[in-house]
Amino acid sequence: MPNDKTFKEEIKVSGDQLVQTVKKLAHEANIRRLVIKNEEGKSLLEIPLSFGAVGAILLPTIAALGALAALVTNCTIEIHKVAE
């Protein structure tokens, strides 16, 4: 993996779309990490992902995202991907 090329992209979502969007992104194989940022750009939560890291492993994180979504109006999801 040292020769993998990584890149990042950002998407803006409202607080009520946060959990659903992260669940969808967690199933993409080439995503390595998600960073949730508030409107000021401050990092609120970082979620490392690896192959097969969905399901029961993400349940506590999804619960934390639900609480976070109740506190933020708008946020940005920074998506770190590996080019295939």
C-alpha angles and dihedrals in degrees: 000000000000090000094052115121113225130195137172137222133184132220127187118223136171119248093256092055095048101090095042092049094048092049090053093047093047090067094058110102099214097055114103103174141006123205120195113208131185125233091276091055096253114146111245102172136005120202117193113206131193136172109304095005094134131100121031093008091061097045096095090046092051089052090052090048090054091055091045092049089057090057102046129063098195130005142170126239112210109204120202111200137179115228110239 
